Amino acid sequence: MSERVIGPWGAVSIVAGSMVGIGIFLTPAQVAQQVESIWMYLAFWLFGGAVAFAGATCYAELGSRFPSAGGDYVFIREALGNSVAFATGMVLFVGIFVGSIATMSVAVSKYQIGTLMGWGPDSSMPTVAGLIIVAVLTVVNMTGARVATGVQFAVTMIPVSMFCIGAFYGLFTFGVDTSPSPIEATSMGGLASAFAAVYFAYAGWNAVAYVGGEVKDPNKNIPIGLVGGTVLVTVVYLLMNVGFIAVLGLDGVRQAFEVGTATAAKLSPEATNIVLVLIVLALLGSINATVLGGARIAQALAEANMLPKVVSDGNSPNRALILQAVLAALFIVTGTFESLLEMTSIAMLLIASLAVIGMIKLRQAGDAEVRAIAYPLTPAFFLLTSLVVTAVSVMDVVAPAEAPKDMVTHYLPIVGLVLFVVAWLGHRLVSGERAGG
């Protein structure tokens, strides 16, 4: 049994650090291209926060009921059976967590660190730097959750604080033009796709659930981490977006590839490097939170004999951390990590939805000490939104508005769903588990 060393601030920083990644800098342009006013633009981000909050309060109930390593995998196993849990664990660990670690490590090395260091587009240094990031953060986590959480707090709160200060500076220096900014006609599909981008920018709201076995006073601190971290990031996202609009205007946000650097460049040339450093810190925090959580899933799978027993020594996740690092390094070297994330993008929604369905099923079997806020409205709201986003995403693959240029890449987002179903059916056939369990 791992020692419980993560307190309330550590829990909040794990959630906030996992959420605040590159998404907040890349997705604003996608949203701005679909709206004509700042109010509608901000409504997208507020609605995204509301969905994340609904999910977080459901996971607060689940996390306090099962305060152990593994998050979704444990929740789904207890509520829906081993076969669904096996499919969940494999997609989570290999596709989502390992894929995310590899993708973010190379991305931050290529774009932010590469810009600061002056690496050219054909340089091999981003690959080397990505491998170093994976190795260093793995070693940090192997020293224990206390040290890893301390690092998490620093690399999360420093950039978040500075982003907020920068947003206030932009707001008071430039003001906000709230007049409409006309666009070409948009569609419901376009609006849904824009919200899907916001939805994924909020991904990570459930991060502390994966390390529930190392959280002190879990009935108190897991809900604080989940709900408090989600509320904090929602406020930060709204503030940052007001800052982006104040400096760039809605048209400027539409045209920006990465709004953080674009905003800094307009403020002053000197500010650009400062913002790049802050983005690097934020992304390192996101990678660290992913390393922290992913290993606990592998540990839980090994303890349930769904991965080789050697992956877990029963007392610490160090062997799982090593396995995770080796897989991430392999994906970085072979360049397959981007495909992994595309393959599992829709499966992420499915897994969170299954966990919330599991919460409803468990609630019927008996009350939990910590209860989801505004039950049953919050789980219904979360499930409905997830269903809509999933349906739009699947329809975009199955019946695209335009003929896809690359059929293999086009179908990648639904491959994760297929793999999930195959893993579930395979485990049921091998284990003889009945459909109800």
Helices and strands as residue ranges (DSSP letters): H 8-19, H 23-26, H 28-32, H 38-65, H 72-80, H 82-90, I 91-98, H 99-107, I 108-113, H 114-117, H 125-142, H 145-174, H 188-201, G 207-210, G 212-214, H 218-223, I 224-228, H 229-255, H 259-267, H 269-303, G 309-311, H 318-334, H 337-365, H 377-398, H 407-431
